[in-house]
Amino acid sequence: MADQSKQDTGSSNMEKDPNEWTTGDEPMTGAQKSYLHTLCEEAGVDFDEGLSKAEASKMIDELQNKTGRGKDNG
């Protein structure tokens, strides 16, 4: 029988506000750094290596909106 506590309730950790992350002040991850660098190049904005995980996440969201990258267009 499936574990009811693991079923999708409409919210996930990926949707949690980066300002509320307990690890948000840590340096961005390698994956964030790589993806953010790509987005910055595409958007023509400067890349800041000193961003925290939370700051990088917010900037990724902003640049995805600006470039249309990473969003479902369906």
PDB file of N, CA, C and O in Angstrom, chain B, residues numbered from 101:
ATOM      1  N   MET B 101       0.846  -1.189   0.000  1.00  0.00           N
ATOM      2  CA  MET B 101       0.000   0.000   0.000  1.00  0.00           C
ATOM      3  C   MET B 101       0.885   1.244   0.000  1.00  0.00           C
ATOM      4  O   MET B 101       1.916   1.269   0.673  1.00  0.00           O
ATOM      5  N   ALA B 102       0.504   2.250  -0.728  1.00  0.00           N
ATOM      6  CA  ALA B 102       1.298   3.477  -0.861  1.00  0.00           C
ATOM      7  C   ALA B 102       1.273   4.281   0.425  1.00  0.00           C
ATOM      8  O   ALA B 102       0.267   4.322   1.134  1.00  0.00           O
ATOM      9  N   ASP B 103       2.387   4.913   0.711  1.00  0.00           N
ATOM     10  CA  ASP B 103       2.501   5.769   1.890  1.00  0.00           C
ATOM     11  C   ASP B 103       1.782   7.084   1.610  1.00  0.00           C
ATOM     12  O   ASP B 103       2.230   7.865   0.770  1.00  0.00           O
ATOM     13  N   GLN B 104       0.695   7.333   2.289  1.00  0.00           N
ATOM     14  CA  GLN B 104      -0.119   8.531   2.072  1.00  0.00           C
ATOM     15  C   GLN B 104       0.657   9.813   2.358  1.00  0.00           C
ATOM     16  O   GLN B 104       0.376  10.841   1.742  1.00  0.00           O
ATOM     17  N   SER B 105       1.620   9.782   3.267  1.00  0.00           N
ATOM     18  CA  SER B 105       2.346  11.004   3.631  1.00  0.00           C
ATOM     19  C   SER B 105       3.259  11.493   2.518  1.00  0.00           C
ATOM     20  O   SER B 105       3.702  12.641   2.543  1.00  0.00           O
ATOM     21  N   LYS B 106       3.548  10.633   1.535  1.00  0.00           N
ATOM     22  CA  LYS B 106       4.450  11.028   0.461  1.00  0.00           C
ATOM     23  C   LYS B 106       3.716  11.479  -0.788  1.00  0.00           C
ATOM     24  O   LYS B 106       4.349  11.821  -1.787  1.00  0.00           O
ATOM     25  N   GLN B 107       2.394  11.484  -0.750  1.00  0.00           N
ATOM     26  CA  GLN B 107       1.637  11.915  -1.916  1.00  0.00           C
ATOM     27  C   GLN B 107       1.729  13.424  -2.071  1.00  0.00           C
ATOM     28  O   GLN B 107       1.861  14.158  -1.091  1.00  0.00           O
ATOM     29  N   ASP B 108       1.657  13.875  -3.321  1.00  0.00           N
ATOM     30  CA  ASP B 108       1.748  15.299  -3.642  1.00  0.00           C
ATOM     31  C   ASP B 108       0.534  16.026  -3.085  1.00  0.00           C
ATOM     32  O   ASP B 108      -0.606  15.677  -3.393  1.00  0.00           O
ATOM     33  N   THR B 109       0.785  17.032  -2.269  1.00  0.00           N
ATOM     34  CA  THR B 109      -0.296  17.822  -1.681  1.00  0.00           C
ATOM     35  C   THR B 109      -0.393  19.193  -2.325  1.00  0.00           C
ATOM     36  O   THR B 109      -1.110  20.063  -1.831  1.00  0.00           O
ATOM     37  N   GLY B 110       0.332  19.396  -3.437  1.00  0.00           N
ATOM     38  CA  GLY B 110       0.262  20.677  -4.124  1.00  0.00           C
ATOM     39  C   GLY B 110       1.413  21.599  -3.783  1.00  0.00           C
ATOM     40  O   GLY B 110       1.558  22.652  -4.405  1.00  0.00           O
ATOM     41  N   SER B 111       2.227  21.238  -2.824  1.00  0.00           N
ATOM     42  CA  SER B 111       3.391  22.063  -2.509  1.00  0.00           C
ATOM     43  C   SER B 111       4.597  21.152  -2.374  1.00  0.00           C
ATOM     44  O   SER B 111       4.470  19.974  -2.040  1.00  0.00           O
ATOM     45  N   SER B 112       5.758  21.709  -2.637  1.00  0.00           N
ATOM     46  CA  SER B 112       6.979  20.925  -2.531  1.00  0.00           C
ATOM     47  C   SER B 112       8.096  21.821  -2.037  1.00  0.00           C
ATOM     48  O   SER B 112       7.952  23.043  -1.977  1.00  0.00           O
ATOM     49  N   ASN B 113       9.208  21.202  -1.684  1.00  0.00           N
ATOM     50  CA  ASN B 113      10.357  21.989  -1.247  1.00  0.00           C
ATOM     51  C   ASN B 113      10.862  22.886  -2.365  1.00  0.00           C
ATOM     52  O   ASN B 113      11.443  23.939  -2.102  1.00  0.00           O
ATOM     53  N   MET B 114      10.643  22.476  -3.621  1.00  0.00           N
ATOM     54  CA  MET B 114      11.104  23.289  -4.742  1.00  0.00           C
ATOM     55  C   MET B 114      10.297  24.574  -4.861  1.00  0.00           C
ATOM     56  O   MET B 114      10.748  25.519  -5.508  1.00  0.00           O
ATOM     57  N   GLU B 115       9.129  24.632  -4.262  1.00  0.00           N
ATOM     58  CA  GLU B 115       8.287  25.819  -4.343  1.00  0.00           C
ATOM     59  C   GLU B 115       8.419  26.705  -3.108  1.00  0.00           C
ATOM     60  O   GLU B 115       7.806  27.770  -3.044  1.00  0.00           O
ATOM     61  N   LYS B 116       9.203  26.279  -2.139  1.00  0.00           N
ATOM     62  CA  LYS B 116       9.381  27.051  -0.920  1.00  0.00           C
ATOM     63  C   LYS B 116      10.156  28.335  -1.229  1.00  0.00           C
ATOM     64  O   LYS B 116      11.102  28.327  -2.017  1.00  0.00           O
ATOM     65  N   ASP B 117       9.748  29.414  -0.609  1.00  0.00           N
ATOM     66  CA  ASP B 117      10.406  30.706  -0.805  1.00  0.00           C
ATOM     67  C   ASP B 117      11.883  30.593  -0.404  1.00  0.00           C
ATOM     68  O   ASP B 117      12.189  30.189   0.718  1.00  0.00           O
ATOM     69  N   PRO B 118      12.799  30.947  -1.316  1.00  0.00           N
ATOM     70  CA  PRO B 118      14.227  30.858  -0.986  1.00  0.00           C
ATOM     71  C   PRO B 118      14.607  31.619   0.279  1.00  0.00           C
ATOM     72  O   PRO B 118      15.583  31.258   0.938  1.00  0.00           O
ATOM     73  N   ASN B 119      13.864  32.658   0.630  1.00  0.00           N
ATOM     74  CA  ASN B 119      14.155  33.399   1.858  1.00  0.00           C
ATOM     75  C   ASN B 119      13.923  32.558   3.105  1.00  0.00           C
ATOM     76  O   ASN B 119      14.418  32.890   4.182  1.00  0.00           O
ATOM     77  N   GLU B 120      13.164  31.460   2.962  1.00  0.00           N
ATOM     78  CA  GLU B 120      12.853  30.592   4.094  1.00  0.00           C
ATOM     79  C   GLU B 120      13.746  29.362   4.157  1.00  0.00           C
ATOM     80  O   GLU B 120      13.621  28.567   5.089  1.00  0.00           O
ATOM     81  N   TRP B 121      14.644  29.181   3.192  1.00  0.00           N
ATOM     82  CA  TRP B 121      15.522  28.024   3.185  1.00  0.00           C
ATOM     83  C   TRP B 121      16.480  28.087   4.360  1.00  0.00           C
ATOM     84  O   TRP B 121      17.061  29.140   4.628  1.00  0.00           O
ATOM     85  N   THR B 122      16.654  26.976   5.068  1.00  0.00           N
ATOM     86  CA  THR B 122      17.601  26.951   6.180  1.00  0.00           C
ATOM     87  C   THR B 122      19.040  26.992   5.680  1.00  0.00           C
ATOM     88  O   THR B 122      19.936  27.399   6.420  1.00  0.00           O
ATOM     89  N   THR B 123      19.276  26.580   4.444  1.00  0.00           N
ATOM     90  CA  THR B 123      20.623  26.603   3.872  1.00  0.00           C
ATOM     91  C   THR B 123      20.783  27.722   2.845  1.00  0.00           C
ATOM     92  O   THR B 123      21.751  27.734   2.084  1.00  0.00           O
ATOM     93  N   GLY B 124      19.854  28.646   2.823  1.00  0.00           N
ATOM     94  CA  GLY B 124      19.863  29.707   1.822  1.00  0.00           C
ATOM     95  C   GLY B 124      21.071  30.615   1.858  1.00  0.00           C
ATOM     96  O   GLY B 124      21.424  31.216   0.843  1.00  0.00           O
ATOM     97  N   ASP B 125      21.718  30.727   3.017  1.00  0.00           N
ATOM     98  CA  ASP B 125      22.885  31.602   3.140  1.00  0.00           C
ATOM     99  C   ASP B 125      24.181  30.935   2.677  1.00  0.00           C
ATOM    100  O   ASP B 125      25.215  31.593   2.559  1.00  0.00           O
ATOM    101  N   GLU B 126      24.122  29.628   2.417  1.00  0.00           N
ATOM    102  CA  GLU B 126      25.312  28.917   1.955  1.00  0.00           C
ATOM    103  C   GLU B 126      25.627  29.325   0.515  1.00  0.00           C
ATOM    104  O   GLU B 126      24.746  29.802  -0.200  1.00  0.00           O
ATOM    105  N   PRO B 127      26.879  29.141   0.089  1.00  0.00           N
ATOM    106  CA  PRO B 127      27.221  29.462  -1.313  1.00  0.00           C
ATOM    107  C   PRO B 127      26.376  28.640  -2.277  1.00  0.00           C
ATOM    108  O   PRO B 127      25.962  27.526  -1.960  1.00  0.00           O
ATOM    109  N   MET B 128      26.125  29.202  -3.458  1.00  0.00           N
ATOM    110  CA  MET B 128      25.334  28.484  -4.456  1.00  0.00           C
ATOM    111  C   MET B 128      25.995  27.150  -4.785  1.00  0.00           C
ATOM    112  O   MET B 128      27.207  26.985  -4.643  1.00  0.00           O
ATOM    113  N   THR B 129      25.182  26.216  -5.220  1.00  0.00           N
ATOM    114  CA  THR B 129      25.687  24.900  -5.585  1.00  0.00           C
ATOM    115  C   THR B 129      26.380  24.962  -6.938  1.00  0.00           C
ATOM    116  O   THR B 129      26.243  25.940  -7.672  1.00  0.00           O
ATOM    117  N   GLY B 130      27.117  23.922  -7.256  1.00  0.00           N
ATOM    118  CA  GLY B 130      27.774  23.844  -8.550  1.00  0.00           C
ATOM    119  C   GLY B 130      26.778  23.869  -9.695  1.00  0.00           C
ATOM    120  O   GLY B 130      27.016  24.501 -10.724  1.00  0.00           O
ATOM    121  N   ALA B 131      25.659  23.176  -9.512  1.00  0.00           N
ATOM    122  CA  ALA B 131      24.631  23.147 -10.552  1.00  0.00           C
ATOM    123  C   ALA B 131      24.022  24.533 -10.752  1.00  0.00           C
ATOM    124  O   ALA B 131      23.804  24.963 -11.885  1.00  0.00           O
ATOM    125  N   GLN B 132      23.747  25.230  -9.646  1.00  0.00           N
ATOM    126  CA  GLN B 132      23.208  26.590  -9.750  1.00  0.00           C
ATOM    127  C   GLN B 132      24.205  27.490 -10.467  1.00  0.00           C
ATOM    128  O   GLN B 132      23.834  28.275 -11.339  1.00  0.00           O
ATOM    129  N   LYS B 133      25.468  27.368 -10.093  1.00  0.00           N
ATOM    130  CA  LYS B 133      26.509  28.213 -10.671  1.00  0.00           C
ATOM    131  C   LYS B 133      26.594  28.020 -12.178  1.00  0.00           C
ATOM    132  O   LYS B 133      26.662  28.990 -12.933  1.00  0.00           O
ATOM    133  N   SER B 134      26.591  26.770 -12.608  1.00  0.00           N
ATOM    134  CA  SER B 134      26.691  26.467 -14.034  1.00  0.00           C
ATOM    135  C   SER B 134      25.479  26.993 -14.803  1.00  0.00           C
ATOM    136  O   SER B 134      25.626  27.642 -15.839  1.00  0.00           O
ATOM    137  N   TYR B 135      24.289  26.708 -14.291  1.00  0.00           N
ATOM    138  CA  TYR B 135      23.066  27.122 -14.977  1.00  0.00           C
ATOM    139  C   TYR B 135      22.921  28.638 -14.970  1.00  0.00           C
ATOM    140  O   TYR B 135      22.534  29.233 -15.976  1.00  0.00           O
ATOM    141  N   LEU B 136      23.232  29.261 -13.838  1.00  0.00           N
ATOM    142  CA  LEU B 136      23.128  30.712 -13.736  1.00  0.00           C
ATOM    143  C   LEU B 136      24.112  31.391 -14.687  1.00  0.00           C
ATOM    144  O   LEU B 136      23.786  32.409 -15.299  1.00  0.00           O
ATOM    145  N   HIS B 137      25.301  30.834 -14.808  1.00  0.00           N
ATOM    146  CA  HIS B 137      26.290  31.391 -15.732  1.00  0.00           C
ATOM    147  C   HIS B 137      25.743  31.370 -17.160  1.00  0.00           C
ATOM    148  O   HIS B 137      25.887  32.346 -17.897  1.00  0.00           O
ATOM    149  N   THR B 138      25.115  30.255 -17.548  1.00  0.00           N
ATOM    150  CA  THR B 138      24.515  30.143 -18.878  1.00  0.00           C
ATOM    151  C   THR B 138      23.399  31.161 -19.067  1.00  0.00           C
ATOM    152  O   THR B 138      23.326  31.825 -20.101  1.00  0.00           O
ATOM    153  N   LEU B 139      22.532  31.283 -18.070  1.00  0.00           N
ATOM    154  CA  LEU B 139      21.426  32.240 -18.162  1.00  0.00           C
ATOM    155  C   LEU B 139      21.938  33.674 -18.256  1.00  0.00           C
ATOM    156  O   LEU B 139      21.415  34.474 -19.031  1.00  0.00           O
ATOM    157  N   CYS B 140      22.951  33.994 -17.474  1.00  0.00           N
ATOM    158  CA  CYS B 140      23.517  35.347 -17.510  1.00  0.00           C
ATOM    159  C   CYS B 140      24.063  35.671 -18.896  1.00  0.00           C
ATOM    160  O   CYS B 140      23.861  36.773 -19.407  1.00  0.00           O
ATOM    161  N   GLU B 141      24.756  34.705 -19.502  1.00  0.00           N
ATOM    162  CA  GLU B 141      25.283  34.924 -20.853  1.00  0.00           C
ATOM    163  C   GLU B 141      24.147  35.166 -21.834  1.00  0.00           C
ATOM    164  O   GLU B 141      24.219  36.079 -22.657  1.00  0.00           O
ATOM    165  N   GLU B 142      23.097  34.350 -21.753  1.00  0.00           N
ATOM    166  CA  GLU B 142      21.965  34.489 -22.671  1.00  0.00           C
ATOM    167  C   GLU B 142      21.219  35.805 -22.475  1.00  0.00           C
ATOM    168  O   GLU B 142      20.729  36.399 -23.435  1.00  0.00           O
ATOM    169  N   ALA B 143      21.136  36.256 -21.217  1.00  0.00           N
ATOM    170  CA  ALA B 143      20.389  37.474 -20.913  1.00  0.00           C
ATOM    171  C   ALA B 143      21.252  38.727 -21.029  1.00  0.00           C
ATOM    172  O   ALA B 143      20.735  39.843 -20.985  1.00  0.00           O
ATOM    173  N   GLY B 144      22.566  38.546 -21.178  1.00  0.00           N
ATOM    174  CA  GLY B 144      23.468  39.685 -21.300  1.00  0.00           C
ATOM    175  C   GLY B 144      23.654  40.439 -19.991  1.00  0.00           C
ATOM    176  O   GLY B 144      23.800  41.661 -19.983  1.00  0.00           O
ATOM    177  N   VAL B 145      23.646  39.701 -18.886  1.00  0.00           N
ATOM    178  CA  VAL B 145      23.860  40.334 -17.582  1.00  0.00           C
ATOM    179  C   VAL B 145      25.117  39.759 -16.936  1.00  0.00           C
ATOM    180  O   VAL B 145      25.567  38.666 -17.281  1.00  0.00           O
ATOM    181  N   ASP B 146      25.672  40.515 -15.996  1.00  0.00           N
ATOM    182  CA  ASP B 146      26.883  40.077 -15.308  1.00  0.00           C
ATOM    183  C   ASP B 146      26.593  38.914 -14.378  1.00  0.00           C
ATOM    184  O   ASP B 146      25.544  38.868 -13.735  1.00  0.00           O
ATOM    185  N   PHE B 147      27.527  37.974 -14.310  1.00  0.00           N
ATOM    186  CA  PHE B 147      27.445  36.817 -13.434  1.00  0.00           C
ATOM    187  C   PHE B 147      28.178  37.120 -12.140  1.00  0.00           C
ATOM    188  O   PHE B 147      29.327  37.560 -12.173  1.00  0.00           O
ATOM    189  N   ASP B 148      27.540  36.893 -11.006  1.00  0.00           N
ATOM    190  CA  ASP B 148      28.130  37.138  -9.691  1.00  0.00           C
ATOM    191  C   ASP B 148      28.383  35.801  -9.008  1.00  0.00           C
ATOM    192  O   ASP B 148      27.441  35.129  -8.587  1.00  0.00           O
ATOM    193  N   GLU B 149      29.651  35.413  -8.897  1.00  0.00           N
ATOM    194  CA  GLU B 149      30.012  34.134  -8.276  1.00  0.00           C
ATOM    195  C   GLU B 149      29.767  34.107  -6.782  1.00  0.00           C
ATOM    196  O   GLU B 149      29.767  33.030  -6.186  1.00  0.00           O
ATOM    197  N   GLY B 150      29.561  35.246  -6.160  1.00  0.00           N
ATOM    198  CA  GLY B 150      29.431  35.313  -4.713  1.00  0.00           C
ATOM    199  C   GLY B 150      28.017  35.175  -4.188  1.00  0.00           C
ATOM    200  O   GLY B 150      27.780  35.419  -3.006  1.00  0.00           O
ATOM    201  N   LEU B 151      27.073  34.792  -5.029  1.00  0.00           N
ATOM    202  CA  LEU B 151      25.686  34.683  -4.580  1.00  0.00           C
ATOM    203  C   LEU B 151      25.484  33.476  -3.662  1.00  0.00           C
ATOM    204  O   LEU B 151      26.164  32.458  -3.786  1.00  0.00           O
ATOM    205  N   SER B 152      24.540  33.616  -2.748  1.00  0.00           N
ATOM    206  CA  SER B 152      24.150  32.496  -1.893  1.00  0.00           C
ATOM    207  C   SER B 152      23.197  31.590  -2.664  1.00  0.00           C
ATOM    208  O   SER B 152      22.767  31.929  -3.766  1.00  0.00           O
ATOM    209  N   LYS B 153      22.868  30.439  -2.085  1.00  0.00           N
ATOM    210  CA  LYS B 153      21.905  29.531  -2.723  1.00  0.00           C
ATOM    211  C   LYS B 153      20.578  30.238  -2.979  1.00  0.00           C
ATOM    212  O   LYS B 153      20.010  30.130  -4.066  1.00  0.00           O
ATOM    213  N   ALA B 154      20.091  30.957  -1.982  1.00  0.00           N
ATOM    214  CA  ALA B 154      18.798  31.641  -2.116  1.00  0.00           C
ATOM    215  C   ALA B 154      18.867  32.743  -3.165  1.00  0.00           C
ATOM    216  O   ALA B 154      17.958  32.873  -3.985  1.00  0.00           O
ATOM    217  N   GLU B 155      19.929  33.535  -3.148  1.00  0.00           N
ATOM    218  CA  GLU B 155      20.076  34.612  -4.126  1.00  0.00           C
ATOM    219  C   GLU B 155      20.186  34.048  -5.541  1.00  0.00           C
ATOM    220  O   GLU B 155      19.600  34.590  -6.478  1.00  0.00           O
ATOM    221  N   ALA B 156      20.934  32.966  -5.689  1.00  0.00           N
ATOM    222  CA  ALA B 156      21.084  32.341  -6.998  1.00  0.00           C
ATOM    223  C   ALA B 156      19.741  31.811  -7.498  1.00  0.00           C
ATOM    224  O   ALA B 156      19.415  31.948  -8.677  1.00  0.00           O
ATOM    225  N   SER B 157      18.975  31.214  -6.609  1.00  0.00           N
ATOM    226  CA  SER B 157      17.671  30.685  -6.993  1.00  0.00           C
ATOM    227  C   SER B 157      16.754  31.790  -7.492  1.00  0.00           C
ATOM    228  O   SER B 157      16.073  31.631  -8.505  1.00  0.00           O
ATOM    229  N   LYS B 158      16.737  32.902  -6.782  1.00  0.00           N
ATOM    230  CA  LYS B 158      15.898  34.031  -7.189  1.00  0.00           C
ATOM    231  C   LYS B 158      16.353  34.600  -8.534  1.00  0.00           C
ATOM    232  O   LYS B 158      15.529  34.942  -9.382  1.00  0.00           O
ATOM    233  N   MET B 159      17.671  34.696  -8.721  1.00  0.00           N
ATOM    234  CA  MET B 159      18.189  35.233  -9.973  1.00  0.00           C
ATOM    235  C   MET B 159      17.889  34.270 -11.127  1.00  0.00           C
ATOM    236  O   MET B 159      17.573  34.710 -12.232  1.00  0.00           O
ATOM    237  N   ILE B 160      17.987  32.974 -10.878  1.00  0.00           N
ATOM    238  CA  ILE B 160      17.642  31.982 -11.905  1.00  0.00           C
ATOM    239  C   ILE B 160      16.196  32.167 -12.323  1.00  0.00           C
ATOM    240  O   ILE B 160      15.893  32.176 -13.516  1.00  0.00           O
ATOM    241  N   ASP B 161      15.295  32.317 -11.354  1.00  0.00           N
ATOM    242  CA  ASP B 161      13.880  32.532 -11.683  1.00  0.00           C
ATOM    243  C   ASP B 161      13.692  33.781 -12.534  1.00  0.00           C
ATOM    244  O   ASP B 161      12.961  33.762 -13.525  1.00  0.00           O
ATOM    245  N   GLU B 162      14.348  34.858 -12.146  1.00  0.00           N
ATOM    246  CA  GLU B 162      14.224  36.116 -12.888  1.00  0.00           C
ATOM    247  C   GLU B 162      14.740  35.964 -14.323  1.00  0.00           C
ATOM    248  O   GLU B 162      14.107  36.423 -15.274  1.00  0.00           O
ATOM    249  N   LEU B 163      15.892  35.318 -14.462  1.00  0.00           N
ATOM    250  CA  LEU B 163      16.486  35.184 -15.790  1.00  0.00           C
ATOM    251  C   LEU B 163      15.737  34.172 -16.649  1.00  0.00           C
ATOM    252  O   LEU B 163      15.698  34.314 -17.871  1.00  0.00           O
ATOM    253  N   GLN B 164      15.142  33.159 -16.032  1.00  0.00           N
ATOM    254  CA  GLN B 164      14.304  32.242 -16.799  1.00  0.00           C
ATOM    255  C   GLN B 164      13.111  33.002 -17.380  1.00  0.00           C
ATOM    256  O   GLN B 164      12.726  32.787 -18.529  1.00  0.00           O
ATOM    257  N   ASN B 165      12.541  33.878 -16.584  1.00  0.00           N
ATOM    258  CA  ASN B 165      11.419  34.690 -17.087  1.00  0.00           C
ATOM    259  C   ASN B 165      11.878  35.606 -18.214  1.00  0.00           C
ATOM    260  O   ASN B 165      11.171  35.787 -19.206  1.00  0.00           O
ATOM    261  N   LYS B 166      13.055  36.176 -18.058  1.00  0.00           N
ATOM    262  CA  LYS B 166      13.575  37.103 -19.071  1.00  0.00           C
ATOM    263  C   LYS B 166      13.917  36.396 -20.371  1.00  0.00           C
ATOM    264  O   LYS B 166      13.644  36.916 -21.453  1.00  0.00           O
ATOM    265  N   THR B 167      14.518  35.203 -20.273  1.00  0.00           N
ATOM    266  CA  THR B 167      14.992  34.505 -21.469  1.00  0.00           C
ATOM    267  C   THR B 167      13.987  33.486 -22.001  1.00  0.00           C
ATOM    268  O   THR B 167      14.092  33.053 -23.149  1.00  0.00           O
ATOM    269  N   GLY B 168      13.011  33.101 -21.172  1.00  0.00           N
ATOM    270  CA  GLY B 168      12.059  32.066 -21.576  1.00  0.00           C
ATOM    271  C   GLY B 168      12.622  30.671 -21.426  1.00  0.00           C
ATOM    272  O   GLY B 168      11.956  29.695 -21.769  1.00  0.00           O
ATOM    273  N   ARG B 169      13.827  30.561 -20.924  1.00  0.00           N
ATOM    274  CA  ARG B 169      14.489  29.264 -20.776  1.00  0.00           C
ATOM    275  C   ARG B 169      13.974  28.567 -19.509  1.00  0.00           C
ATOM    276  O   ARG B 169      13.761  29.209 -18.480  1.00  0.00           O
ATOM    277  N   GLY B 170      13.781  27.268 -19.596  1.00  0.00           N
ATOM    278  CA  GLY B 170      13.401  26.486 -18.433  1.00  0.00           C
ATOM    279  C   GLY B 170      11.933  26.566 -18.073  1.00  0.00           C
ATOM    280  O   GLY B 170      11.518  26.012 -17.055  1.00  0.00           O
ATOM    281  N   LYS B 171      11.147  27.237 -18.877  1.00  0.00           N
ATOM    282  CA  LYS B 171       9.717  27.367 -18.591  1.00  0.00           C
ATOM    283  C   LYS B 171       8.934  26.559 -19.601  1.00  0.00           C
ATOM    284  O   LYS B 171       9.328  26.446 -20.761  1.00  0.00           O
ATOM    285  N   ASP B 172       7.814  25.993 -19.151  1.00  0.00           N
ATOM    286  CA  ASP B 172       6.939  25.235 -20.040  1.00  0.00           C
ATOM    287  C   ASP B 172       6.102  26.211 -20.849  1.00  0.00           C
ATOM    288  O   ASP B 172       5.320  26.981 -20.291  1.00  0.00           O
ATOM    289  N   ASN B 173       6.263  26.177 -22.138  1.00  0.00           N
ATOM    290  CA  ASN B 173       5.532  27.088 -23.013  1.00  0.00           C
ATOM    291  C   ASN B 173       4.212  26.507 -23.484  1.00  0.00           C
ATOM    292  O   ASN B 173       3.552  27.100 -24.337  1.00  0.00           O
ATOM    293  N   GLY B 174       3.805  25.340 -22.941  1.00  0.00           N
ATOM    294  CA  GLY B 174       2.590  24.680 -23.381  1.00  0.00           C
ATOM    295  C   GLY B 174       1.421  25.238 -22.731  1.00  0.00           C
ATOM    296  O   GLY B 174       0.302  24.795 -22.988  1.00  0.00           O
TER     297      GLY B 174
END
